[in-house]
Amino acid sequence: MIVLHVLCLLPLLTGCGSTRTVYVQVPTMPLPANLLAETPQPVIPKPLTYGDSLSLNVSLLSALELCNRDKSDLRRLGEQKHNLHLNNNIH
């Protein structure tokens, strides 16, 4: 009687032995060109007067803000790509 049960379960065990791995191409999302463009550097006037230095500080802070915004956008795109990858693995 035990042999009969073992013979019935044997095909189930051998069916698990062969699996096939399928690799799926994930479409790449190109980065927007505006995020890859260089940040414009403000021109440092010569001679640098006190008034010019104030204008230069404003220009430098604007350039820094632009860089930080670009980094934030890149981070957001990375998170979207990661979430898309996770959603594709679930289904």
PDB file of N, CA, C and O in Angstrom:
ATOM      1  N   MET A   1       0.823  -1.198   0.000  1.00  0.00           N
ATOM      2  CA  MET A   1       0.000   0.000   0.000  1.00  0.00           C
ATOM      3  C   MET A   1       0.867   1.262   0.000  1.00  0.00           C
ATOM      4  O   MET A   1       0.556   2.230  -0.694  1.00  0.00           O
ATOM      5  N   ILE A   2       1.948   1.250   0.774  1.00  0.00           N
ATOM      6  CA  ILE A   2       2.847   2.401   0.825  1.00  0.00           C
ATOM      7  C   ILE A   2       3.519   2.586  -0.532  1.00  0.00           C
ATOM      8  O   ILE A   2       3.733   3.712  -0.981  1.00  0.00           O
ATOM      9  N   VAL A   3       3.847   1.478  -1.173  1.00  0.00           N
ATOM     10  CA  VAL A   3       4.505   1.554  -2.477  1.00  0.00           C
ATOM     11  C   VAL A   3       3.596   2.239  -3.481  1.00  0.00           C
ATOM     12  O   VAL A   3       4.077   2.979  -4.339  1.00  0.00           O
ATOM     13  N   LEU A   4       2.314   2.013  -3.393  1.00  0.00           N
ATOM     14  CA  LEU A   4       1.360   2.633  -4.304  1.00  0.00           C
ATOM     15  C   LEU A   4       1.348   4.151  -4.127  1.00  0.00           C
ATOM     16  O   LEU A   4       1.327   4.900  -5.104  1.00  0.00           O
ATOM     17  N   HIS A   5       1.363   4.595  -2.865  1.00  0.00           N
ATOM     18  CA  HIS A   5       1.397   6.041  -2.594  1.00  0.00           C
ATOM     19  C   HIS A   5       2.699   6.661  -3.106  1.00  0.00           C
ATOM     20  O   HIS A   5       2.691   7.749  -3.682  1.00  0.00           O
ATOM     21  N   VAL A   6       3.802   5.969  -2.895  1.00  0.00           N
ATOM     22  CA  VAL A   6       5.099   6.480  -3.352  1.00  0.00           C
ATOM     23  C   VAL A   6       5.120   6.565  -4.877  1.00  0.00           C
ATOM     24  O   VAL A   6       5.641   7.529  -5.436  1.00  0.00           O
ATOM     25  N   LEU A   7       4.565   5.575  -5.542  1.00  0.00           N
ATOM     26  CA  LEU A   7       4.537   5.597  -7.000  1.00  0.00           C
ATOM     27  C   LEU A   7       3.652   6.727  -7.531  1.00  0.00           C
ATOM     28  O   LEU A   7       3.931   7.287  -8.592  1.00  0.00           O
ATOM     29  N   CYS A   8       2.600   7.060  -6.808  1.00  0.00           N
ATOM     30  CA  CYS A   8       1.726   8.161  -7.237  1.00  0.00           C
ATOM     31  C   CYS A   8       2.396   9.519  -7.019  1.00  0.00           C
ATOM     32  O   CYS A   8       2.177  10.447  -7.798  1.00  0.00           O
ATOM     33  N   LEU A   9       3.210   9.642  -5.968  1.00  0.00           N
ATOM     34  CA  LEU A   9       3.871  10.911  -5.668  1.00  0.00           C
ATOM     35  C   LEU A   9       5.150  11.123  -6.479  1.00  0.00           C
ATOM     36  O   LEU A   9       5.601  12.257  -6.635  1.00  0.00           O
ATOM     37  N   LEU A  10       5.724  10.063  -6.987  1.00  0.00           N
ATOM     38  CA  LEU A  10       6.981  10.161  -7.719  1.00  0.00           C
ATOM     39  C   LEU A  10       6.896  11.080  -8.947  1.00  0.00           C
ATOM     40  O   LEU A  10       7.816  11.871  -9.151  1.00  0.00           O
ATOM     41  N   PRO A  11       5.851  11.020  -9.767  1.00  0.00           N
ATOM     42  CA  PRO A  11       5.781  11.952 -10.909  1.00  0.00           C
ATOM     43  C   PRO A  11       5.714  13.420 -10.469  1.00  0.00           C
ATOM     44  O   PRO A  11       6.213  14.295 -11.176  1.00  0.00           O
ATOM     45  N   LEU A  12       5.113  13.693  -9.328  1.00  0.00           N
ATOM     46  CA  LEU A  12       5.051  15.071  -8.842  1.00  0.00           C
ATOM     47  C   LEU A  12       6.438  15.592  -8.501  1.00  0.00           C
ATOM     48  O   LEU A  12       6.743  16.755  -8.762  1.00  0.00           O
ATOM     49  N   LEU A  13       7.276  14.748  -7.923  1.00  0.00           N
ATOM     50  CA  LEU A  13       8.623  15.169  -7.553  1.00  0.00           C
ATOM     51  C   LEU A  13       9.493  15.403  -8.775  1.00  0.00           C
ATOM     52  O   LEU A  13      10.292  16.340  -8.790  1.00  0.00           O
ATOM     53  N   THR A  14       9.357  14.582  -9.786  1.00  0.00           N
ATOM     54  CA  THR A  14      10.188  14.751 -10.975  1.00  0.00           C
ATOM     55  C   THR A  14       9.717  15.933 -11.814  1.00  0.00           C
ATOM     56  O   THR A  14      10.504  16.494 -12.576  1.00  0.00           O
ATOM     57  N   GLY A  15       8.475  16.315 -11.693  1.00  0.00           N
ATOM     58  CA  GLY A  15       7.963  17.473 -12.427  1.00  0.00           C
ATOM     59  C   GLY A  15       8.570  18.774 -11.938  1.00  0.00           C
ATOM     60  O   GLY A  15       8.636  19.738 -12.700  1.00  0.00           O
ATOM     61  N   CYS A  16       9.013  18.834 -10.698  1.00  0.00           N
ATOM     62  CA  CYS A  16       9.608  20.052 -10.145  1.00  0.00           C
ATOM     63  C   CYS A  16      11.076  20.187 -10.513  1.00  0.00           C
ATOM     64  O   CYS A  16      11.676  21.237 -10.284  1.00  0.00           O
ATOM     65  N   GLY A  17      11.652  19.160 -11.067  1.00  0.00           N
ATOM     66  CA  GLY A  17      13.086  19.176 -11.331  1.00  0.00           C
ATOM     67  C   GLY A  17      13.502  20.024 -12.515  1.00  0.00           C
ATOM     68  O   GLY A  17      14.663  20.425 -12.592  1.00  0.00           O
ATOM     69  N   SER A  18      12.613  20.308 -13.426  1.00  0.00           N
ATOM     70  CA  SER A  18      13.022  21.079 -14.605  1.00  0.00           C
ATOM     71  C   SER A  18      12.271  22.411 -14.629  1.00  0.00           C
ATOM     72  O   SER A  18      11.049  22.457 -14.772  1.00  0.00           O
ATOM     73  N   THR A  19      13.031  23.480 -14.487  1.00  0.00           N
ATOM     74  CA  THR A  19      12.454  24.817 -14.610  1.00  0.00           C
ATOM     75  C   THR A  19      13.174  25.540 -15.731  1.00  0.00           C
ATOM     76  O   THR A  19      14.327  25.243 -16.044  1.00  0.00           O
ATOM     77  N   ARG A  20      12.493  26.469 -16.316  1.00  0.00           N
ATOM     78  CA  ARG A  20      13.070  27.220 -17.424  1.00  0.00           C
ATOM     79  C   ARG A  20      13.169  28.684 -17.031  1.00  0.00           C
ATOM     80  O   ARG A  20      12.188  29.278 -16.580  1.00  0.00           O
ATOM     81  N   THR A  21      14.333  29.259 -17.197  1.00  0.00           N
ATOM     82  CA  THR A  21      14.534  30.667 -16.882  1.00  0.00           C
ATOM     83  C   THR A  21      14.385  31.478 -18.160  1.00  0.00           C
ATOM     84  O   THR A  21      15.045  31.209 -19.163  1.00  0.00           O
ATOM     85  N   VAL A  22      13.512  32.467 -18.107  1.00  0.00           N
ATOM     86  CA  VAL A  22      13.275  33.328 -19.259  1.00  0.00           C
ATOM     87  C   VAL A  22      13.696  34.741 -18.876  1.00  0.00           C
ATOM     88  O   VAL A  22      13.210  35.291 -17.888  1.00  0.00           O
ATOM     89  N   TYR A  23      14.600  35.328 -19.655  1.00  0.00           N
ATOM     90  CA  TYR A  23      15.042  36.697 -19.413  1.00  0.00           C
ATOM     91  C   TYR A  23      14.223  37.642 -20.281  1.00  0.00           C
ATOM     92  O   TYR A  23      14.055  37.420 -21.480  1.00  0.00           O
ATOM     93  N   VAL A  24      13.729  38.674 -19.668  1.00  0.00           N
ATOM     94  CA  VAL A  24      12.883  39.636 -20.364  1.00  0.00           C
ATOM     95  C   VAL A  24      13.626  40.962 -20.446  1.00  0.00           C
ATOM     96  O   VAL A  24      14.182  41.432 -19.454  1.00  0.00           O
ATOM     97  N   GLN A  25      13.631  41.558 -21.624  1.00  0.00           N
ATOM     98  CA  GLN A  25      14.259  42.865 -21.797  1.00  0.00           C
ATOM     99  C   GLN A  25      13.385  43.935 -21.146  1.00  0.00           C
ATOM    100  O   GLN A  25      12.182  44.007 -21.397  1.00  0.00           O
ATOM    101  N   VAL A  26      13.999  44.754 -20.316  1.00  0.00           N
ATOM    102  CA  VAL A  26      13.296  45.871 -19.697  1.00  0.00           C
ATOM    103  C   VAL A  26      13.592  47.107 -20.535  1.00  0.00           C
ATOM    104  O   VAL A  26      14.754  47.434 -20.774  1.00  0.00           O
ATOM    105  N   PRO A  27      12.544  47.794 -20.980  1.00  0.00           N
ATOM    106  CA  PRO A  27      12.805  48.980 -21.802  1.00  0.00           C
ATOM    107  C   PRO A  27      13.519  50.051 -20.982  1.00  0.00           C
ATOM    108  O   PRO A  27      13.160  50.317 -19.835  1.00  0.00           O
ATOM    109  N   THR A  28      14.529  50.655 -21.587  1.00  0.00           N
ATOM    110  CA  THR A  28      15.265  51.702 -20.890  1.00  0.00           C
ATOM    111  C   THR A  28      14.570  53.035 -21.091  1.00  0.00           C
ATOM    112  O   THR A  28      14.022  53.328 -22.154  1.00  0.00           O
ATOM    113  N   MET A  29      14.611  53.822 -20.047  1.00  0.00           N
ATOM    114  CA  MET A  29      14.034  55.157 -20.123  1.00  0.00           C
ATOM    115  C   MET A  29      15.187  56.144 -20.316  1.00  0.00           C
ATOM    116  O   MET A  29      16.010  56.314 -19.417  1.00  0.00           O
ATOM    117  N   PRO A  30      15.253  56.791 -21.477  1.00  0.00           N
ATOM    118  CA  PRO A  30      16.334  57.759 -21.664  1.00  0.00           C
ATOM    119  C   PRO A  30      16.121  58.965 -20.754  1.00  0.00           C
ATOM    120  O   PRO A  30      14.993  59.396 -20.517  1.00  0.00           O
ATOM    121  N   LEU A  31      17.224  59.494 -20.254  1.00  0.00           N
ATOM    122  CA  LEU A  31      17.142  60.673 -19.401  1.00  0.00           C
ATOM    123  C   LEU A  31      16.857  61.900 -20.255  1.00  0.00           C
ATOM    124  O   LEU A  31      17.377  62.020 -21.364  1.00  0.00           O
ATOM    125  N   PRO A  32      16.040  62.807 -19.748  1.00  0.00           N
ATOM    126  CA  PRO A  32      15.776  64.040 -20.499  1.00  0.00           C
ATOM    127  C   PRO A  32      17.059  64.846 -20.708  1.00  0.00           C
ATOM    128  O   PRO A  32      17.929  64.885 -19.838  1.00  0.00           O
ATOM    129  N   ALA A  33      17.158  65.476 -21.856  1.00  0.00           N
ATOM    130  CA  ALA A  33      18.373  66.223 -22.204  1.00  0.00           C
ATOM    131  C   ALA A  33      18.620  67.386 -21.256  1.00  0.00           C
ATOM    132  O   ALA A  33      19.770  67.737 -20.992  1.00  0.00           O
ATOM    133  N   ASN A  34      17.543  67.993 -20.738  1.00  0.00           N
ATOM    134  CA  ASN A  34      17.745  69.140 -19.850  1.00  0.00           C
ATOM    135  C   ASN A  34      18.404  68.727 -18.537  1.00  0.00           C
ATOM    136  O   ASN A  34      19.035  69.558 -17.883  1.00  0.00           O
ATOM    137  N   LEU A  35      18.272  67.465 -18.138  1.00  0.00           N
ATOM    138  CA  LEU A  35      18.923  67.013 -16.907  1.00  0.00           C
ATOM    139  C   LEU A  35      20.391  66.695 -17.140  1.00  0.00           C
ATOM    140  O   LEU A  35      21.180  66.672 -16.195  1.00  0.00           O
ATOM    141  N   LEU A  36      20.762  66.450 -18.384  1.00  0.00           N
ATOM    142  CA  LEU A  36      22.148  66.122 -18.699  1.00  0.00           C
ATOM    143  C   LEU A  36      22.954  67.341 -19.145  1.00  0.00           C
ATOM    144  O   LEU A  36      24.176  67.268 -19.276  1.00  0.00           O
ATOM    145  N   ALA A  37      22.272  68.452 -19.377  1.00  0.00           N
ATOM    146  CA  ALA A  37      22.962  69.659 -19.836  1.00  0.00           C
ATOM    147  C   ALA A  37      23.789  70.260 -18.700  1.00  0.00           C
ATOM    148  O   ALA A  37      23.445  70.138 -17.525  1.00  0.00           O
ATOM    149  N   GLU A  38      24.878  70.905 -19.081  1.00  0.00           N
ATOM    150  CA  GLU A  38      25.721  71.547 -18.077  1.00  0.00           C
ATOM    151  C   GLU A  38      25.007  72.746 -17.475  1.00  0.00           C
ATOM    152  O   GLU A  38      24.240  73.436 -18.147  1.00  0.00           O
ATOM    153  N   THR A  39      25.270  72.979 -16.214  1.00  0.00           N
ATOM    154  CA  THR A  39      24.728  74.153 -15.544  1.00  0.00           C
ATOM    155  C   THR A  39      25.577  75.357 -15.944  1.00  0.00           C
ATOM    156  O   THR A  39      26.802  75.321 -15.823  1.00  0.00           O
ATOM    157  N   PRO A  40      24.932  76.418 -16.418  1.00  0.00           N
ATOM    158  CA  PRO A  40      25.718  77.582 -16.834  1.00  0.00           C
ATOM    159  C   PRO A  40      26.451  78.211 -15.645  1.00  0.00           C
ATOM    160  O   PRO A  40      25.879  78.407 -14.573  1.00  0.00           O
ATOM    161  N   GLN A  41      27.716  78.517 -15.864  1.00  0.00           N
ATOM    162  CA  GLN A  41      28.516  79.146 -14.819  1.00  0.00           C
ATOM    163  C   GLN A  41      28.461  80.656 -14.992  1.00  0.00           C
ATOM    164  O   GLN A  41      28.673  81.172 -16.090  1.00  0.00           O
ATOM    165  N   PRO A  42      28.177  81.355 -13.911  1.00  0.00           N
ATOM    166  CA  PRO A  42      28.153  82.815 -14.021  1.00  0.00           C
ATOM    167  C   PRO A  42      29.559  83.370 -14.258  1.00  0.00           C
ATOM    168  O   PRO A  42      30.552  82.825 -13.775  1.00  0.00           O
ATOM    169  N   VAL A  43      29.613  84.445 -14.996  1.00  0.00           N
ATOM    170  CA  VAL A  43      30.889  85.095 -15.300  1.00  0.00           C
ATOM    171  C   VAL A  43      31.310  85.942 -14.102  1.00  0.00           C
ATOM    172  O   VAL A  43      30.512  86.706 -13.559  1.00  0.00           O
ATOM    173  N   ILE A  44      32.559  85.800 -13.700  1.00  0.00           N
ATOM    174  CA  ILE A  44      33.087  86.598 -12.587  1.00  0.00           C
ATOM    175  C   ILE A  44      33.684  87.870 -13.185  1.00  0.00           C
ATOM    176  O   ILE A  44      34.668  87.816 -13.922  1.00  0.00           O
ATOM    177  N   PRO A  45      33.082  89.012 -12.863  1.00  0.00           N
ATOM    178  CA  PRO A  45      33.583  90.258 -13.445  1.00  0.00           C
ATOM    179  C   PRO A  45      34.944  90.649 -12.872  1.00  0.00           C
ATOM    180  O   PRO A  45      35.259  90.370 -11.715  1.00  0.00           O
ATOM    181  N   LYS A  46      35.749  91.313 -13.728  1.00  0.00           N
ATOM    182  CA  LYS A  46      37.044  91.820 -13.271  1.00  0.00           C
ATOM    183  C   LYS A  46      37.074  93.301 -13.574  1.00  0.00           C
ATOM    184  O   LYS A  46      36.872  93.657 -14.735  1.00  0.00           O
ATOM    185  N   PRO A  47      37.296  94.145 -12.680  1.00  0.00           N
ATOM    186  CA  PRO A  47      37.517  93.926 -11.247  1.00  0.00           C
ATOM    187  C   PRO A  47      36.195  93.617 -10.554  1.00  0.00           C
ATOM    188  O   PRO A  47      35.138  94.076 -10.987  1.00  0.00           O
ATOM    189  N   LEU A  48      36.259  92.857  -9.503  1.00  0.00           N
ATOM    190  CA  LEU A  48      35.078  92.452  -8.747  1.00  0.00           C
ATOM    191  C   LEU A  48      34.803  93.484  -7.656  1.00  0.00           C
ATOM    192  O   LEU A  48      35.536  93.592  -6.673  1.00  0.00           O
ATOM    193  N   THR A  49      33.734  94.230  -7.860  1.00  0.00           N
ATOM    194  CA  THR A  49      33.359  95.229  -6.855  1.00  0.00           C
ATOM    195  C   THR A  49      32.378  94.604  -5.880  1.00  0.00           C
ATOM    196  O   THR A  49      31.921  93.479  -6.077  1.00  0.00           O
ATOM    197  N   TYR A  50      32.062  95.338  -4.835  1.00  0.00           N
ATOM    198  CA  TYR A  50      31.129  94.837  -3.830  1.00  0.00           C
ATOM    199  C   TYR A  50      29.758  94.580  -4.462  1.00  0.00           C
ATOM    200  O   TYR A  50      29.141  93.547  -4.201  1.00  0.00           O
ATOM    201  N   GLY A  51      29.284  95.500  -5.278  1.00  0.00           N
ATOM    202  CA  GLY A  51      27.991  95.329  -5.940  1.00  0.00           C
ATOM    203  C   GLY A  51      28.005  94.145  -6.889  1.00  0.00           C
ATOM    204  O   GLY A  51      27.034  93.393  -6.976  1.00  0.00           O
ATOM    205  N   ASP A  52      29.122  93.984  -7.607  1.00  0.00           N
ATOM    206  CA  ASP A  52      29.249  92.835  -8.510  1.00  0.00           C
ATOM    207  C   ASP A  52      29.261  91.522  -7.737  1.00  0.00           C
ATOM    208  O   ASP A  52      28.721  90.517  -8.201  1.00  0.00           O
ATOM    209  N   SER A  53      29.885  91.533  -6.546  1.00  0.00           N
ATOM    210  CA  SER A  53      29.938  90.296  -5.753  1.00  0.00           C
ATOM    211  C   SER A  53      28.547  89.891  -5.277  1.00  0.00           C
ATOM    212  O   SER A  53      28.252  88.702  -5.156  1.00  0.00           O
ATOM    213  N   LEU A  54      27.691  90.879  -5.006  1.00  0.00           N
ATOM    214  CA  LEU A  54      26.314  90.551  -4.611  1.00  0.00           C
ATOM    215  C   LEU A  54      25.566  89.907  -5.778  1.00  0.00           C
ATOM    216  O   LEU A  54      24.846  88.925  -5.598  1.00  0.00           O
ATOM    217  N   SER A  55      25.741  90.467  -6.968  1.00  0.00           N
ATOM    218  CA  SER A  55      25.104  89.880  -8.159  1.00  0.00           C
ATOM    219  C   SER A  55      25.658  88.486  -8.442  1.00  0.00           C
ATOM    220  O   SER A  55      24.921  87.581  -8.834  1.00  0.00           O
ATOM    221  N   LEU A  56      26.967  88.326  -8.239  1.00  0.00           N
ATOM    222  CA  LEU A  56      27.589  87.021  -8.446  1.00  0.00           C
ATOM    223  C   LEU A  56      27.033  85.992  -7.465  1.00  0.00           C
ATOM    224  O   LEU A  56      26.778  84.848  -7.843  1.00  0.00           O
ATOM    225  N   ASN A  57      26.844  86.393  -6.209  1.00  0.00           N
ATOM    226  CA  ASN A  57      26.266  85.475  -5.216  1.00  0.00           C
ATOM    227  C   ASN A  57      24.869  85.026  -5.623  1.00  0.00           C
ATOM    228  O   ASN A  57      24.524  83.854  -5.477  1.00  0.00           O
ATOM    229  N   VAL A  58      24.066  85.954  -6.132  1.00  0.00           N
ATOM    230  CA  VAL A  58      22.716  85.600  -6.583  1.00  0.00           C
ATOM    231  C   VAL A  58      22.799  84.615  -7.750  1.00  0.00           C
ATOM    232  O   VAL A  58      22.044  83.645  -7.799  1.00  0.00           O
ATOM    233  N   SER A  59      23.714  84.865  -8.687  1.00  0.00           N
ATOM    234  CA  SER A  59      23.875  83.964  -9.838  1.00  0.00           C
ATOM    235  C   SER A  59      24.347  82.582  -9.399  1.00  0.00           C
ATOM    236  O   SER A  59      23.873  81.565  -9.907  1.00  0.00           O
ATOM    237  N   LEU A  60      25.281  82.550  -8.454  1.00  0.00           N
ATOM    238  CA  LEU A  60      25.780  81.260  -7.961  1.00  0.00           C
ATOM    239  C   LEU A  60      24.694  80.485  -7.227  1.00  0.00           C
ATOM    240  O   LEU A  60      24.582  79.270  -7.384  1.00  0.00           O
ATOM    241  N   LEU A  61      23.897  81.183  -6.427  1.00  0.00           N
ATOM    242  CA  LEU A  61      22.802  80.500  -5.726  1.00  0.00           C
ATOM    243  C   LEU A  61      21.754  79.986  -6.711  1.00  0.00           C
ATOM    244  O   LEU A  61      21.176  78.920  -6.498  1.00  0.00           O
ATOM    245  N   SER A  62      21.507  80.729  -7.784  1.00  0.00           N
ATOM    246  CA  SER A  62      20.567  80.259  -8.813  1.00  0.00           C
ATOM    247  C   SER A  62      21.102  79.009  -9.501  1.00  0.00           C
ATOM    248  O   SER A  62      20.349  78.070  -9.760  1.00  0.00           O
ATOM    249  N   ALA A  63      22.401  78.995  -9.797  1.00  0.00           N
ATOM    250  CA  ALA A  63      23.010  77.818 -10.424  1.00  0.00           C
ATOM    251  C   ALA A  63      22.949  76.619  -9.482  1.00  0.00           C
ATOM    252  O   ALA A  63      22.689  75.499  -9.921  1.00  0.00           O
ATOM    253  N   LEU A  64      23.186  76.846  -8.194  1.00  0.00           N
ATOM    254  CA  LEU A  64      23.107  75.767  -7.208  1.00  0.00           C
ATOM    255  C   LEU A  64      21.686  75.230  -7.107  1.00  0.00           C
ATOM    256  O   LEU A  64      21.482  74.021  -6.998  1.00  0.00           O
ATOM    257  N   GLU A  65      20.707  76.123  -7.142  1.00  0.00           N
ATOM    258  CA  GLU A  65      19.307  75.694  -7.100  1.00  0.00           C
ATOM    259  C   GLU A  65      18.964  74.845  -8.318  1.00  0.00           C
ATOM    260  O   GLU A  65      18.250  73.848  -8.203  1.00  0.00           O
ATOM    261  N   LEU A  66      19.471  75.238  -9.481  1.00  0.00           N
ATOM    262  CA  LEU A  66      19.237  74.464 -10.701  1.00  0.00           C
ATOM    263  C   LEU A  66      19.854  73.071 -10.593  1.00  0.00           C
ATOM    264  O   LEU A  66      19.235  72.084 -10.990  1.00  0.00           O
ATOM    265  N   CYS A  67      21.068  72.990 -10.057  1.00  0.00           N
ATOM    266  CA  CYS A  67      21.722  71.682  -9.872  1.00  0.00           C
ATOM    267  C   CYS A  67      20.924  70.803  -8.915  1.00  0.00           C
ATOM    268  O   CYS A  67      20.730  69.615  -9.170  1.00  0.00           O
ATOM    269  N   ASN A  68      20.466  71.388  -7.820  1.00  0.00           N
ATOM    270  CA  ASN A  68      19.691  70.613  -6.848  1.00  0.00           C
ATOM    271  C   ASN A  68      18.366  70.157  -7.433  1.00  0.00           C
ATOM    272  O   ASN A  68      17.904  69.056  -7.131  1.00  0.00           O
ATOM    273  N   ARG A  69      17.747  70.989  -8.269  1.00  0.00           N
ATOM    274  CA  ARG A  69      16.493  70.599  -8.908  1.00  0.00           C
ATOM    275  C   ARG A  69      16.736  69.443  -9.875  1.00  0.00           C
ATOM    276  O   ARG A  69      15.938  68.508  -9.945  1.00  0.00           O
ATOM    277  N   ASP A  70      17.844  69.512 -10.623  1.00  0.00           N
ATOM    278  CA  ASP A  70      18.176  68.422 -11.543  1.00  0.00           C
ATOM    279  C   ASP A  70      18.419  67.118 -10.783  1.00  0.00           C
ATOM    280  O   ASP A  70      17.970  66.056 -11.212  1.00  0.00           O
ATOM    281  N   LYS A  71      19.122  67.198  -9.665  1.00  0.00           N
ATOM    282  CA  LYS A  71      19.363  65.994  -8.854  1.00  0.00           C
ATOM    283  C   LYS A  71      18.055  65.433  -8.318  1.00  0.00           C
ATOM    284  O   LYS A  71      17.856  64.218  -8.291  1.00  0.00           O
ATOM    285  N   SER A  72      17.175  66.311  -7.897  1.00  0.00           N
ATOM    286  CA  SER A  72      15.875  65.862  -7.396  1.00  0.00           C
ATOM    287  C   SER A  72      15.086  65.163  -8.501  1.00  0.00           C
ATOM    288  O   SER A  72      14.463  64.127  -8.268  1.00  0.00           O
ATOM    289  N   ASP A  73      15.116  65.735  -9.705  1.00  0.00           N
ATOM    290  CA  ASP A  73      14.414  65.106 -10.834  1.00  0.00           C
ATOM    291  C   ASP A  73      15.026  63.754 -11.182  1.00  0.00           C
ATOM    292  O   ASP A  73      14.303  62.809 -11.495  1.00  0.00           O
ATOM    293  N   LEU A  74      16.359  63.655 -11.130  1.00  0.00           N
ATOM    294  CA  LEU A  74      17.018  62.369 -11.395  1.00  0.00           C
ATOM    295  C   LEU A  74      16.644  61.338 -10.337  1.00  0.00           C
ATOM    296  O   LEU A  74      16.419  60.170 -10.655  1.00  0.00           O
ATOM    297  N   ARG A  75      16.577  61.771  -9.075  1.00  0.00           N
ATOM    298  CA  ARG A  75      16.169  60.862  -8.002  1.00  0.00           C
ATOM    299  C   ARG A  75      14.749  60.361  -8.239  1.00  0.00           C
ATOM    300  O   ARG A  75      14.463  59.176  -8.068  1.00  0.00           O
ATOM    301  N   ARG A  76      13.859  61.278  -8.636  1.00  0.00           N
ATOM    302  CA  ARG A  76      12.464  60.915  -8.890  1.00  0.00           C
ATOM    303  C   ARG A  76      12.373  59.923 -10.049  1.00  0.00           C
ATOM    304  O   ARG A  76      11.611  58.958  -9.980  1.00  0.00           O
ATOM    305  N   LEU A  77      13.145  60.154 -11.113  1.00  0.00           N
ATOM    306  CA  LEU A  77      13.152  59.213 -12.241  1.00  0.00           C
ATOM    307  C   LEU A  77      13.682  57.846 -11.820  1.00  0.00           C
ATOM    308  O   LEU A  77      13.170  56.816 -12.260  1.00  0.00           O
ATOM    309  N   GLY A  78      14.707  57.836 -10.970  1.00  0.00           N
ATOM    310  CA  GLY A  78      15.242  56.570 -10.465  1.00  0.00           C
ATOM    311  C   GLY A  78      14.216  55.812  -9.645  1.00  0.00           C
ATOM    312  O   GLY A  78      14.110  54.589  -9.747  1.00  0.00           O
ATOM    313  N   GLU A  79      13.458  56.539  -8.828  1.00  0.00           N
ATOM    314  CA  GLU A  79      12.412  55.887  -8.031  1.00  0.00           C
ATOM    315  C   GLU A  79      11.312  55.337  -8.927  1.00  0.00           C
ATOM    316  O   GLU A  79      10.802  54.243  -8.686  1.00  0.00           O
ATOM    317  N   GLN A  80      10.943  56.095  -9.966  1.00  0.00           N
ATOM    318  CA  GLN A  80       9.918  55.609 -10.893  1.00  0.00           C
ATOM    319  C   GLN A  80      10.391  54.348 -11.607  1.00  0.00           C
ATOM    320  O   GLN A  80       9.629  53.397 -11.779  1.00  0.00           O
ATOM    321  N   LYS A  81      11.652  54.351 -12.020  1.00  0.00           N
ATOM    322  CA  LYS A  81      12.209  53.178 -12.693  1.00  0.00           C
ATOM    323  C   LYS A  81      12.234  51.984 -11.746  1.00  0.00           C
ATOM    324  O   LYS A  81      11.915  50.863 -12.142  1.00  0.00           O
ATOM    325  N   HIS A  82      12.617  52.230 -10.482  1.00  0.00           N
ATOM    326  CA  HIS A  82      12.660  51.156  -9.486  1.00  0.00           C
ATOM    327  C   HIS A  82      11.255  50.609  -9.238  1.00  0.00           C
ATOM    328  O   HIS A  82      11.065  49.395  -9.167  1.00  0.00           O
ATOM    329  N   ASN A  83      10.270  51.501  -9.105  1.00  0.00           N
ATOM    330  CA  ASN A  83       8.892  51.057  -8.881  1.00  0.00           C
ATOM    331  C   ASN A  83       8.355  50.299 -10.086  1.00  0.00           C
ATOM    332  O   ASN A  83       7.626  49.320  -9.929  1.00  0.00           O
ATOM    333  N   LEU A  84       8.710  50.743 -11.290  1.00  0.00           N
ATOM    334  CA  LEU A  84       8.287  50.038 -12.498  1.00  0.00           C
ATOM    335  C   LEU A  84       8.886  48.644 -12.534  1.00  0.00           C
ATOM    336  O   LEU A  84       8.218  47.679 -12.906  1.00  0.00           O
ATOM    337  N   HIS A  85      10.157  48.544 -12.143  1.00  0.00           N
ATOM    338  CA  HIS A  85      10.837  47.246 -12.107  1.00  0.00           C
ATOM    339  C   HIS A  85      10.169  46.327 -11.082  1.00  0.00           C
ATOM    340  O   HIS A  85       9.977  45.140 -11.344  1.00  0.00           O
ATOM    341  N   LEU A  86       9.817  46.873  -9.919  1.00  0.00           N
ATOM    342  CA  LEU A  86       9.153  46.058  -8.895  1.00  0.00           C
ATOM    343  C   LEU A  86       7.783  45.600  -9.371  1.00  0.00           C
ATOM    344  O   LEU A  86       7.400  44.452  -9.149  1.00  0.00           O
ATOM    345  N   ASN A  87       7.040  46.493 -10.027  1.00  0.00           N
ATOM    346  CA  ASN A  87       5.709  46.129 -10.518  1.00  0.00           C
ATOM    347  C   ASN A  87       5.795  45.058 -11.597  1.00  0.00           C
ATOM    348  O   ASN A  87       4.925  44.190 -11.671  1.00  0.00           O
ATOM    349  N   ASN A  88       6.827  45.103 -12.435  1.00  0.00           N
ATOM    350  CA  ASN A  88       6.983  44.080 -13.475  1.00  0.00           C
ATOM    351  C   ASN A  88       7.354  42.735 -12.878  1.00  0.00           C
ATOM    352  O   ASN A  88       6.974  41.699 -13.424  1.00  0.00           O
ATOM    353  N   ASN A  89       8.084  42.721 -11.775  1.00  0.00           N
ATOM    354  CA  ASN A  89       8.465  41.457 -11.144  1.00  0.00           C
ATOM    355  C   ASN A  89       7.306  40.816 -10.407  1.00  0.00           C
ATOM    356  O   ASN A  89       7.293  39.599 -10.221  1.00  0.00           O
ATOM    357  N   ILE A  90       6.335  41.608  -9.985  1.00  0.00           N
ATOM    358  CA  ILE A  90       5.194  41.065  -9.242  1.00  0.00           C
ATOM    359  C   ILE A  90       4.269  40.304 -10.175  1.00  0.00           C
ATOM    360  O   ILE A  90       3.725  39.266  -9.798  1.00  0.00           O
ATOM    361  N   HIS A  91       4.087  40.804 -11.383  1.00  0.00           N
ATOM    362  CA  HIS A  91       3.121  40.189 -12.307  1.00  0.00           C
ATOM    363  C   HIS A  91       3.717  39.068 -13.051  1.00  0.00           C
ATOM    364  O   HIS A  91       3.043  38.442 -13.868  1.00  0.00           O
TER     365      HIS A  91
END
